[in-house]
């Protein structure tokens, strides 16, 4: 286990990253209702667990070495590089892919937030921009970012297990929000909901969706 410990341990950095990531998340999502807070709580737990293992102690690696016989002679703090046996190169590849997805997700979220803010200022239903492709682009961006960080970049048992729960929690939150929008816009939103999916663009629309955020 010396190799594992050698790749981890800077807890101050873990705390700094947790604080920064949490501030950004709560700054823009700004939960108000109990349902929003419960969904945000899952993301908060995801953030804490992710950076605690990334910069603190790699509990997932320890667990796999201790109970599932992962070869402790060829281990790295990053799970992908340990499982594939490609060391620092594997960690670098997963880091680049993970951060690419993270920044794409952040870009989608910010653009969706801007479009929604402008529409609210004008008291109209937003159906253009990213909203042409999905009804909740902010949540789509959140899912892409979390997938990049927690599964592609630095997978852990907790992040892999909790990600589906986060998606489900925000699915319930989105349905609750849509009831309020229907009360405000009525048939206009019902027609929009019939033709536009909730989170995932239709087949063949991903390229247009990604370009729409630019």
N, C-alpha and C positions, 0 to 999 in steps of 0.2 A: 504493500500500500504506500510505500514511500513515493512512488511515481505520482500517485494521485495527490498526495499532500503537496508535492512540489509544484503542482499546477494550480493550486488553490490556496486560499487563506487570507487574501486582502479584504477583510471585512469592512474597513472604512470605505473602500471603493464600492462594495456591495450596497452599503447604506446610502451612499451618494446617488447611485444609479436608481435605487428604489424610490428615493425622495424625488428625483427629477422626473422619472417616468410617471409616478403617481400624481405629481403636480400637473404635468401636461394633460394627463387623462382627466382629472377632476376639473381642470381649468376649462376644458372644452365640452365635456359631457355634462357637467354641472347637474348631478342628480337632484331631484326635488321630491318626487313621490316615493313611497316605500318600495314600489316595484323597481324604480330606477336605482334606488340605493342597493337593493338586493342583487340586481344585475351587476352594478358597479363593484359590489363586494367580491363577487367571483373574479372579476378582472384584477382587483387589488390583490387577492390571494395568489392569482397567477403571477403577477409582477413580483411579489415578495419571494415566492418560491423559486421563480426563474433566476433572479439575480442572486439569491442566497446560494443557489447551487453553482451559478456561473462564476461567481467571484469568492464565494465562501467555502463551503464544503460540498463536494460532489456526492450527495447522498445516493443518487441513482446508481452511479458507478460502484460505490461501496456495496450497495444492496445486491447488484448483479454479480459482483466478485464473491461476496460472502455466501449467497444462497443459490446462485445459478451457475457457478463455475466459470465465469468469464476469466480468461487468461490474465492474471495479474501482472505477467511479465511484459505485456504489450498493451498497456492501458494509457489513456489520456483523460484529462478531465472532461473532454467532449465525448459524448456517447457515440456519435457517428464515427469519429476517427478510431475509437476503441473497437467498435463492432466490425468495422471494415478493415481494421489493421493497417491503416495508412497514416497514422500518427499526425504530426503537425500539418501535413498537407491536407488531410481530411478535415481538420479543424478550420483551416484557412478557406477551403472550398465551401464548407457549410456556413461559415461566417459571411462570406461574400454573398451567397445566395439568400441567406436569412436577412441580411441588412438591405439587400435589394428589394425583397418583398416588404420589409418594414417601411422603407421610404415610399414605396408605391402605395402602401396602405395609408400612410400619413397624408400623402398627396391627395388621394381620393377622399379621405375624411375631410380635409380642410376645404377642398373645392365644394364638396357637398354641403358643408356647413355654411359657406359663403352664399351659395345659391339659395339655400333655405332662408337664410337671414334676409337677403334682398327681397324674396317673395313675401316674407312676413311684414317687412316694412311697407310693402305695397298692398298688403292684405289680399293676396291672390294665391291660387294654388300653383305650386311650382311643378311643371311638367317638362321643362326643357333642360339642357345641359346633361348632367349625369342622371337626372331624374327621367330622362327619356328611356333609359335602359333598366333601371331598378328603382323601386319605390323608396328604398332606404340606403342610399349610397354611403352614408356615414358609417353605418353598421357593417356594410361590405368592406369598407376600408379598415375598420377595426379588426374584422376577422382575418383579412389578408396580413395585416401587421402582426397580429398575435401568432398566426400560423408560421410566419417567417421567423419570428424570434423564438417561439417556444417549441417548434417541431423541426424546422429546417436548420436554424442556427444552433440552438442549444437544447435538444430534446431531453426531457426528464419524465419520469413516470407520472409525476403530478401534472405537468403541462399537457401531456398527451391525454390524460384522463379528464382533465377539467375543461379542455377546449370545447368538446361537444356540449358540455353543460352551459358554457358561456353562450354558444350559438343558440341553444334552446331558450335560455333566459331572455336573450334579446329578440328572439322570435315572439315570445309571449309579450314582451314590452312593445314591439312593433305593432302587434295586433291591437293592443290596448290604445296605442297612439292613433291608429287608424280609425277607431271608433269615434274619437274626438274630431278627427278631420272630416269624417262623414257627417257628423252633427253640424259642422260649419259649412261644408261645400256640397253635401248631399249627392245628387246624381252625377255631378261633375266628377267627384272623386270615385264614385262607383264605376263609372265608365273608364276612368284612368286605371283603376285597379284591375279591371278585366283585361286590359291589353299590356300591362307592364308587370313583370315578376317582382317579387319582394326583395331578394338579395342577389341573385345570380342572373346576369344578362343571358338572353337567349342565345342559342347556338349561332355563331357567325357574327355576334355583336361585340365580342370581347375587344377586338381591335378598336372599334369605334368608341367603346366605353373608356378604354385606356387613353385614347387621344382626346376625349372630351374633358379630361381633367387638366389639360395643359393650357 
